[in-house]
Amino acid sequence: MRRSMSLADPPAAGPTTAPAERPRETLRTEFPFQLPRGYVDDAGTVHRDGVMRLATARDELVPLRDDRVRENPAYLTVVLLARVVNRIGGITDVHVGVMENLFATDLAFLQDMYRRVNSEGHTRAGVGCPECGHTFTVDLAGGRLGES
């Protein structure tokens, strides 16, 4: 036997409206850069703009098995950066040979950038004006040379 529902009957159990969806959290995983000097390819073209991605645990572990790193621990930087730099200019196949041929200034720049984006989790820092005391946030990675 079917029962008819009257206005006095309580509503059926359960929500009558869908719960509000929370905004999806996004994570920035790629960081653009501009090398101070630039990578010079075999044709003499200078490549300065590039992209570095966040490192994974695998990125940091795999180079430790590399014979070049075992023989010379300082080589770890070269191998590690070759794994996380996705592009330098028009070069999308960034490998150890590319990293070896960077100018020392550019290698140091990438090392610092790697440390900032991976060790600290972001490239933003709170700063304050020494004159007026106003506080604000700056992106240390910068988008162009001189912005970091």
HUBELWO-V677137 format. One record per helix or strand. SS is the DSSP state (H for helix, E for strand). FROM is the first residue (numbers start at 1). LEN is the number of residues. If there is no record, write none. Layout:
# HUBELWO-V677137
SS;FROM;LEN
SS;FROM;LEN
This chain:
# HUBELWO-V677137
E;30;11
E;46;8
H;57;9
H;67;5
H;73;12
E;85;4
E;91;1
H;96;5
H;104;16
E;124;5
E;135;5
